Amino acid sequence: MHDKTLITGSCGMIGTYIRGGIRTTRESLDVTDLQQTRHVCAVHQPDVIIHLAAETDLNRCEADPAHAHRVNALGTYNIALVARELGAKLVYVSTSGVFDGSKSDRYTESDIPNPQNHYGHSKYLGELAVAGMLTDYLIVRVSWVFGGGPAKDTKFVGKILKQLQTPSITVVDDKRGSPTYGKDAVAAIESLILSGRRGLYHIGNQGAATRLAIATEIVALTNSSAQVIASASSAFQSSYKTGTNESMYSIPIMRRWEEALSEYVSYEWQQEMRAT
């Protein structure tokens, strides 16, 4: 990224792959504070803002909806407002969670959102703020993100990788999505910015998979002896509701999820694998 690009939430699973730019964290830029957001952006005068800061802990979003909406909806509104005041391009990273998961085929940009939990609702409200306030924007929806290595990957792939020494790993087999490597997502976002694109895009690694298929692939990649056991999602207690299909193919075209996962495990988890 060039020097006049400001990144919120730069230390997360996607932000960690962005090189250059003005990197901010929750400590240096609280997006829920409009006065601070205006001040930080006025100091740096960015011409592009990549808005990654979000509450992505689904259980916390369900337990504290006000917090979810404050960070994901109000925080995005504040960023959109400041982007408009500065004349900056805004890139907002949203989620496949804006859909209800009832569609049997992949989701496209023309499908109508119908979020089923507070996380999805709050992210969709952020989308509406961006699209309603700006003309020079990118809303980029991602699905089932992995990345950041052992220190930052608290999502599904990271959890499976940390269970490889157990005799068995139980995984749901009735949910389907498009796994997305944070590194590849950044490359796609950079491509969209450089080509001057505007509007709504779905990005993700090519192909779709169940959670069971992803876990099975991880076990094979690591030569683990753990047995992967299929289970229905109803067997897992959860405070939030999601759909069964969050599959989205990528624009622009990205490599297969299996190839991306192989690189991620081989390089970013290499030291962790040796330690175990």
C-alpha positions as CSV (number, residue, x, y, z in Angstrom):
1,M,0.0,0.0,0.0
2,H,1.2,3.5,-0.7
3,D,2.0,6.0,2.0
4,K,-1.4,7.8,1.9
5,T,-3.4,4.6,2.6
6,L,-4.7,4.4,6.2
7,I,-5.6,1.0,7.6
8,T,-7.9,0.5,10.6
9,G,-7.6,-2.8,12.5
10,S,-4.2,-3.4,10.9
11,C,-3.1,-6.2,13.3
12,G,-5.9,-8.6,12.5
13,M,-6.0,-11.7,10.3
14,I,-6.2,-9.7,7.1
15,G,-4.4,-6.5,8.1
16,T,-1.3,-8.4,9.1
17,Y,-0.6,-9.0,5.4
18,I,-0.8,-5.4,4.3
19,R,2.6,-3.9,3.7
20,G,3.1,-0.2,4.1
21,G,0.5,2.5,4.6
22,I,-0.6,4.2,7.8
23,R,-1.3,1.3,10.2
24,T,-3.6,2.0,13.1
25,T,-4.9,-0.3,15.9
26,R,-7.7,-0.1,18.4
27,E,-5.3,1.7,20.8
28,S,-4.3,4.4,18.2
29,L,-7.7,4.7,16.5
30,D,-11.0,3.9,18.2
31,V,-13.5,4.0,15.3
32,T,-16.4,4.3,17.6
33,D,-15.1,7.7,18.7
34,L,-16.0,10.2,15.9
35,Q,-13.8,13.0,17.3
36,Q,-10.7,10.8,17.5
37,T,-11.4,9.3,14.1
38,R,-11.6,12.8,12.6
39,H,-8.4,13.9,14.4
40,V,-6.3,10.9,13.3
41,C,-7.5,11.1,9.7
42,A,-7.0,14.9,9.6
43,V,-3.4,14.4,10.8
44,H,-2.6,11.8,8.1
45,Q,-4.8,13.0,5.3
46,P,-5.3,9.6,3.6
47,D,-6.6,9.3,0.1
48,V,-7.5,5.7,0.7
49,I,-8.9,4.1,3.9
50,I,-9.0,0.4,4.3
51,H,-11.5,-0.3,7.1
52,L,-10.7,-3.7,8.8
53,A,-11.5,-2.8,12.4
54,A,-14.4,-4.9,13.5
55,E,-15.8,-7.1,16.3
56,T,-15.7,-10.6,14.7
57,D,-16.2,-12.7,17.9
58,L,-19.7,-14.1,17.1
59,N,-20.4,-15.2,20.6
60,R,-19.6,-11.7,22.0
61,C,-21.7,-10.1,19.4
62,E,-24.7,-12.2,20.5
63,A,-24.0,-11.7,24.2
64,D,-23.6,-7.9,23.7
65,P,-25.5,-6.7,20.6
66,A,-25.0,-3.1,21.6
67,H,-21.2,-3.6,21.4
68,A,-21.4,-5.3,18.0
69,H,-23.5,-2.5,16.6
70,R,-21.3,0.2,18.2
71,V,-18.1,-1.2,16.6
72,N,-19.4,-2.7,13.3
73,A,-22.2,-0.3,12.4
74,L,-21.5,3.0,14.2
75,G,-17.7,2.6,13.8
76,T,-18.1,2.1,10.0
77,Y,-20.5,5.0,9.8
78,N,-17.9,7.2,11.5
79,I,-15.2,6.0,9.0
80,A,-17.5,6.6,6.1
81,L,-18.4,10.1,7.3
82,V,-14.7,11.0,7.6
83,A,-13.9,9.5,4.2
84,R,-16.5,11.7,2.7
85,E,-15.2,14.8,4.4
86,L,-11.7,14.0,3.2
87,G,-12.7,12.9,-0.3
88,A,-10.9,9.5,0.4
89,K,-11.7,6.2,-1.2
90,L,-13.1,3.8,1.4
91,V,-12.6,0.0,1.3
92,Y,-14.9,-1.8,3.8
93,V,-14.3,-5.5,4.4
94,S,-17.6,-7.1,5.2
95,T,-18.8,-10.7,5.5
96,S,-20.7,-13.5,3.9
97,G,-22.6,-13.5,7.2
98,V,-24.9,-10.9,5.8
99,F,-26.7,-13.8,4.1
100,D,-29.1,-16.4,5.7
101,G,-27.3,-19.4,4.2
102,S,-30.5,-20.9,2.7
103,K,-29.4,-20.6,-0.9
104,S,-28.2,-23.9,-2.4
105,D,-25.9,-22.3,-4.9
106,R,-23.1,-19.8,-4.3
107,Y,-24.0,-16.2,-3.3
108,T,-23.5,-13.4,-5.8
109,E,-23.4,-9.6,-5.3
110,S,-27.0,-9.4,-6.6
111,D,-28.4,-11.6,-3.8
112,I,-30.4,-9.8,-1.1
113,P,-28.8,-9.9,2.4
114,N,-30.8,-11.5,5.2
115,P,-28.5,-11.7,8.3
116,Q,-29.4,-14.2,11.0
117,N,-27.3,-12.9,13.9
118,H,-26.2,-9.6,15.5
119,Y,-22.8,-9.9,13.8
120,G,-24.3,-10.1,10.4
121,H,-26.8,-7.4,11.1
122,S,-24.1,-5.0,12.4
123,K,-21.8,-5.6,9.4
124,Y,-24.7,-5.1,7.0
125,L,-25.6,-1.8,8.6
126,G,-22.0,-0.9,8.0
127,E,-22.4,-1.7,4.3
128,L,-25.6,0.4,4.1
129,A,-23.7,3.4,5.7
130,V,-20.8,3.1,3.2
131,A,-23.0,2.7,0.1
132,G,-25.4,5.4,1.3
133,M,-22.8,8.0,2.0
134,L,-20.1,7.5,-0.6
135,T,-19.6,7.1,-4.4
136,D,-15.9,6.1,-4.3
137,Y,-16.0,3.0,-2.2
138,L,-15.4,-0.8,-2.3
139,I,-17.4,-3.1,-0.1
140,V,-15.6,-6.4,-0.1
141,R,-17.3,-9.4,1.4
142,V,-15.1,-12.3,2.6
143,S,-15.9,-15.7,3.9
144,W,-14.3,-18.1,6.4
145,V,-11.0,-16.2,6.7
146,F,-7.8,-17.9,7.9
147,G,-4.5,-16.2,8.4
148,G,-2.1,-14.6,10.8
149,G,-0.4,-17.7,12.0
150,P,-0.6,-19.3,15.5
151,A,-0.7,-15.9,17.3
152,K,-3.7,-14.4,15.5
153,D,-5.7,-17.2,13.9
154,T,-8.5,-17.8,16.4
155,K,-11.0,-19.0,13.8
156,F,-11.7,-22.4,12.5
157,V,-8.5,-23.2,10.7
158,G,-6.4,-22.1,13.7
159,K,-8.5,-24.1,16.1
160,I,-8.1,-27.3,14.0
161,L,-4.4,-26.8,13.7
162,K,-4.1,-26.5,17.5
163,Q,-6.0,-29.8,18.0
164,L,-3.8,-32.0,15.8
165,Q,-2.2,-33.8,18.7
166,T,-5.6,-35.0,20.0
167,P,-6.9,-38.5,19.1
168,S,-10.0,-37.1,17.4
169,I,-11.4,-33.8,16.1
170,T,-15.2,-33.4,15.8
171,V,-16.3,-31.1,13.0
172,V,-19.6,-30.1,11.5
173,D,-20.3,-31.4,8.0
174,D,-23.5,-29.5,7.2
175,K,-22.1,-26.0,6.6
176,R,-20.4,-24.9,3.4
177,G,-18.4,-21.8,2.6
178,S,-15.5,-20.3,0.6
179,P,-12.3,-20.5,2.6
180,T,-10.3,-17.2,2.2
181,Y,-6.6,-16.8,3.0
182,G,-6.0,-13.3,4.4
183,K,-2.9,-12.9,2.3
184,D,-4.8,-13.6,-0.9
185,A,-7.6,-11.3,0.2
186,V,-5.1,-8.4,0.6
187,A,-3.8,-9.1,-2.9
188,A,-7.3,-9.0,-4.3
189,I,-8.1,-5.8,-2.5
190,E,-4.9,-4.1,-3.8
191,S,-5.8,-5.2,-7.3
192,L,-9.3,-3.7,-7.0
193,I,-7.9,-0.4,-5.7
194,L,-5.2,-0.2,-8.4
195,S,-7.7,-0.9,-11.2
196,G,-10.0,1.9,-9.9
197,R,-12.9,-0.4,-9.2
198,R,-15.9,0.8,-7.2
199,G,-18.9,-1.0,-5.7
200,L,-19.6,-4.4,-4.1
201,Y,-17.4,-7.5,-4.6
202,H,-17.3,-11.0,-3.3
203,I,-13.7,-12.3,-2.9
204,G,-12.4,-15.6,-1.7
205,N,-10.2,-18.5,-2.8
206,Q,-11.7,-20.6,-5.6
207,G,-13.9,-23.5,-4.7
208,A,-16.2,-24.2,-1.7
209,A,-15.9,-26.7,1.1
210,T,-17.6,-28.0,4.2
211,R,-15.9,-27.5,7.6
212,L,-15.3,-31.3,7.5
213,A,-13.5,-31.1,4.2
214,I,-11.2,-28.3,5.5
215,A,-10.3,-30.2,8.7
216,T,-9.6,-33.4,6.7
217,E,-7.3,-31.4,4.4
218,I,-5.4,-30.0,7.3
219,V,-4.9,-33.4,8.8
220,A,-3.6,-34.7,5.5
221,L,-1.3,-31.7,5.0
222,T,0.3,-32.2,8.5
223,N,0.4,-36.0,8.5
224,S,-1.6,-35.9,11.7
225,S,-2.9,-39.1,13.1
226,A,-6.0,-37.4,14.5
227,Q,-9.3,-38.8,13.4
228,V,-11.8,-36.3,11.9
229,I,-15.3,-37.1,13.0
230,A,-18.3,-35.6,11.2
231,S,-21.2,-34.1,13.3
232,A,-24.3,-32.0,12.7
233,S,-24.1,-28.4,13.8
234,S,-27.0,-29.0,16.1
235,A,-24.7,-31.1,18.3
236,F,-22.7,-27.9,19.1
237,Q,-24.0,-25.4,21.5
238,S,-23.9,-21.9,20.1
239,S,-25.4,-18.6,21.1
240,Y,-25.7,-17.4,17.5
241,K,-27.5,-18.6,14.4
242,T,-25.9,-19.0,11.0
243,G,-27.0,-20.5,7.7
244,T,-25.7,-23.7,6.1
245,N,-24.2,-22.1,3.0
246,E,-21.8,-19.1,2.8
247,S,-20.2,-20.1,-0.5
248,M,-18.9,-17.2,-2.6
249,Y,-16.6,-17.4,-5.6
250,S,-14.0,-14.7,-6.1
251,I,-13.7,-11.6,-8.2
252,P,-11.0,-11.2,-9.3
253,I,-10.1,-14.9,-9.7
254,M,-8.0,-16.2,-6.8
255,R,-6.2,-19.6,-6.5
256,R,-7.9,-22.7,-5.1
257,W,-8.5,-22.8,-1.4
258,E,-6.5,-26.1,-1.1
259,E,-3.4,-24.4,-2.5
260,A,-3.7,-21.4,-0.3
261,L,-4.3,-23.5,2.8
262,S,-1.2,-25.7,2.0
263,E,1.0,-22.6,1.8
264,Y,-0.5,-21.2,5.0
265,V,0.1,-24.4,7.0
266,S,3.5,-25.0,5.5
267,Y,5.0,-21.6,6.0
268,E,3.1,-19.8,8.8
269,W,2.6,-22.8,11.1
270,Q,6.0,-24.5,10.4
271,Q,7.5,-23.6,13.8
272,E,4.3,-24.5,15.7
273,M,4.2,-27.9,13.9
274,R,7.8,-28.6,14.8
275,A,7.2,-27.7,18.5
276,T,4.4,-30.3,18.7
